Amino acid sequence: MGVFVFLPLVLPLTAWPVARLAEQRLHPRTATRLLAVVAGVSAVCSTLCLGLLMIVGTAQLPGNPLPDSWSDPDVRAALPYDEIAGRAAIPALLAVLVSCGAAAWRQVRMRRRVVAALAGLPPTPVAVLPDRTPYAYAVPGGAVWGGARGDGRRRARGHGRLKVRGRGRGRVVVSTGMLAGLAPAERRALFAHERAHLAARHHRHLLTVHLAARANPFLRPLRTAVSYTAERWADEEAAVEVGSRRSVARAIGKAALLAPRAPAAALPALTGGDAGPVPRRVAALMRPAPAGRAWPPVGTAVGLAAWCAACGATVSALSSANSAVTLYLVLRAAASPM
């Protein structure tokens, strides 16, 4: 395996420049998808390499459940600094598994609480809760619909026509306190923003980077960046739908003033309408719409940073695959009778 087994643990550092530049110089759609893919690949590769290191480390422990041949000197020779790195990987991998498991469990618990709160309400694309506390967020998935049937296109009384592409995509939850503080045009912008979260399945991108940051702390800047770019993506989609960037900007500003705390900030699966640095989002909407390029030009700073991040993720994948195959062959050779 050599040093290749350690590369995926540190290669996420190559994504830091693009995480910083993508927020301002890439279209939010491109930035969100790029950073989520890089984070997901990097997290899987680093976790796999921790598992490979743990196998070598566990084989050194007395009374380990692994085959005796796995502690063969040839196996240990395949890993540099095997005595230190192998044993250090055991608590590191356990910490990753516990952290990701706890985050996933919180997702499940919050989802159940939301479904329970929506139980008994009419199965419409918008759920209006009689609550003076201002909030609005999107709930992805079909569980919130219960047994409702329909063509996926219904009218919520007083809130305009809501376009939901297909059944089971999710629904928008808004409180009466939020609606009372917004003008009709701002309500339309708010609903368009939340529907954009559902249509683009932003909860998947957010969950990916959230778990990736738990798996490898070097990926935390990507989690922060995607939290912002996903909101900017929804802002741009809402501006196209309502036909006014100013209306969306006013809706964002008012929603942030009404609800300074995002009700779902701790849960990436529920994207709050006021998440992200609001002044930057409003300022971006005051400028012309960004160009929707699939990939930035190579000669620019963000283009070089994007290629650096893509190369880092590719090298991580190749290094982890090489390490896994090498360790498999070494273990197989050690287990074979002479």
N, C-alpha and C positions, 0 to 999 in steps of 0.2 A: 504493500500500500504506500509506503513512504510518506512523504509530506503531503501527498494528495488528499489524505484523509482529513487533514487539518484545514485545507483551503476553504471548503464550504462554510466553515465556522466564521471566517473573517471576510470572505468575499462580499457579503452584504454591504460592506463599507463602500464598495464601488457604486452603490445606488444612492449614496447621500447627495452627490451633486445634482442628479436629476430630480431627486425629491425636493430640493430647494428651488430649482429653476422651473420645474413643470407647473407649479402653482401659478406662475405669472406669464410664462412664455409658450405654453402648450394649450390647445383646446381642452377644456375640462374633461370631455369624453375621452380623448386620447390619453391624457394624463392619468385618469382614474384606471383605465384598463391596463396601461403599461405598468403602473406602479403596483397594481394588484397582482398581475402575473409575475412580475419580478419578485415581489414579496412572497407569494405562494411557493414558487419554485425554490427560492433561496431557503425558506423555512423547511420544506420537505427534505432538501439535500442536507442541511445542517443537522436535522434531527436523525436522518439515516446514518450520517457519519458518527454521531454520538452513540447510536445503537451499535455500530461496528466497534467503536472503541470500548463500549461497555462489555461486549462479548469477550474481548481480549482481557479486560480488567477482571471480569467475573471469573474467568477460567483460572486466574491466579489465586483466588481466595480458597482457603481450606474448606472442604465440605461443600463445594459448589455443586449445583445439580447438572452442570454441563459434562459432556464426556471427558474422560481423563486425557484423551489425545489432544484436546483443544488447548491444553496448557503446555503442549510440546514446545521446546525451544525455537523450532522453526516458525511456529505461529507467532510467538512473541517477537521474533526477529523481524517479522513483517511490519511491525509497528515501531516507529522511532519513540524512544523514551516510554516504552510500554509500561513500565512499572508505575510511573507517575501519571501519564495520560490515561492509561486504562482504568486505574482506580478512581481518578478524578471524574471520569465520564459517568460513573455509576450514579453519584448523587446529582450530577448535572442533568442527566436524562430523566431521572425521577422527578426533579424539580420542574422540568419542561412538561412532563405528562400530567403532573398534579395541577400546574398552572393552567394548562389548556383545558383540562377536564373541569376545573372550577369555573372557568369562563364559559364553557359550553353549558354547564349546569345552570349558571345564572341566566343564560339565554333561554333555556327551557322554562325555568321558573317564571321569568318575566313574561314569556309568551303565554303561559297558562293564566297568569294574572290578567293579561289583556283580554284573552278569550273569555274569562269569567266576567270581566267588566262589561263586555259587549253582549253577553248572553241575554236573550230576551228582547233585544232591540230589533227593529225591522231590518231585513237583509238587504240594505241598500249600499251602494258604493261609498256613501258617506255616513258615518255614525256621529250624530250630534249628541254629546253628553251634557246634561243639565248641571254644569259646574261653573262657578264664577271664576275659578282659576283659569287664566288664559293659556291654552296650549293647543297644538295641532301637530299630528305626526301620521306617518303611513305605517300600516300594519301589513306586512307581506304574507302571502300564503293563502291557501283555501280553507284553513281550519276556522277562520273567523267568519265564514259564511254559513256554517252550520249546514242545514239541509236545504238551503234556498236554491231555487231554480230560476233561470231567467236567461235572457240573451246577453247579459253582461253590460247592458246600456240602459240605465234608469235615470230618472230625474229626482234629485233631492230637493224637496220643497224649499223654494226661496234661494237656492244656491246655484241655479243654472244647470245646464246639461253637463253631465260628467261622463267622459269617454273612458271606459275601462275595456281594454282589449282582451276579451276572453274571460271566462269564468275562472275564479280561483286565484286571480293575480293579487288580491288583497283589497284593502279598503282604507279610506282616510278617516281618521278620528279627530274630531275638533270639539272644543268646548264652547258653550254659549258665551262664556266670558271672552273668548277670542273673537267670536263673530260680532259681538256687541262693539268691539273696539275698532272694527275695520269697515271701511266704506265698501259698497257693492263691487267696485272695480278691484279693490284690494282683496276682497274675498275670492274673486275669480282667479286672481294671480296666486293666492295662497293655495287654492285647490289644484291649480295647474302645476304648481311646484311639487306638491305631494304626489300627484298622479305621475309626475315624471320619475319620482323615486320608485314607484311601483312598476312602471313600464320598463325602466332600465334595470330593474332588480338590483338596486344599489346596495341592498342589505347583504347581498352575496359578496360584493367587493369589500364592504366594510368588515364583514365577518372574517373574510380571508386575511386582511391586513391586521385585524385585531388578534387573531390566533397566531399569525406569523410573528408579531411583535412579542407574544408570550413565548414562542419557541426560540427566538433569537433576539436579544435586546438590541442588537445592531440594526434591526428593522423598525425600530420605533419611529424614526423620522418619516418612514413611508406611511405608517399608520396615521400620523398627524397630517401628512400631505393629502392622503386619500379622503380623510374626513372633510377637508376643505374642498377638494376638487369635485367630490360627489355632490356637495351642496351647490357649487358653481355650475355643474352640469345641469342640475335640476333648475337652477335659475335661468339658464339659457333656454332650456326647453319651455319653461313657463313664459318667457318673453316672446318666443315664437308663437306660442298658442294664443296668448292674449293680444299680441300685436303691439305691445308697448313695454319697452324696457323700463321706463319711468314708473309705470304702475307696479311692476314687480319690485323695483327698488323701494318704493314707498311701502309696499306690503311687508317686505323683509324688515325694514327699519321699524315699522309700527309693531310688528310681531315681536321683535327683539325687545322693544321698550315695554310691551305688555307682559311678556314672559321672559325675564332675564335669564331664567334657568331653563335649559332644554329638558323636558320631562323624560326623554329617552337618551340622554347624553351618555349614560353608562352602558347602553345596550345597542350595539351596532345594527342589530336586526330591525330596530325601529328608528327610522331616520327622522329626527326632529326638524321642524320647519325653521327653527331659529339657530341651528347649530352652525359652527364655524365663525371665523372673524367677520362679524357683520359689516363694519366699516369698509373692509376690503371688498366684500361682495357688492355692497352698494356702489362703491367707486367703480368697480368693473362694469356694472350695469349702466353707468353713466357714460361709458365709452362705447365705441362701435363693437358689434359682435365679433368675437375672435374667428380667425380663419379655421375651417374644419379640416386641416390636413391630417392625413393618416399617420404621417411620420415627419418629424422636423428635418429641415435641410442639414446635411452633414457638416457644412462649413460654419454653422452657428454654434454658440456655446451650449445651448440646450440640445442640439443635435449630437454633439460630441458626448455630452453627458448621458444622453439616451443610449447611444451605442456602447458607452462604457458600462452602463447598468445591464444592458442586454448581454454583452460579452461576459460580465461577471456571473450572471445567472447561468449562461451556457457552460462556462468553465466549472461552476459549482455542480451542474448536472453531470458533466463528463467525469469530474473528479470523484463524485460519490459513486457513480456507476463503476468506474475503474476500481475503486476501493472495495466495493461490494463483490465484484467478480474475483478480484485478487484474493480477498479473504476466503471466499468460498472455495477456490482452488487449493489454497494453502490448507484449509481445514480438511478438505477431502483427501489431500495427499497425506496429512498427518494421521487420518483415521484409517487409511488403507494399510492392510497387513504387508509387512516387508517380505 
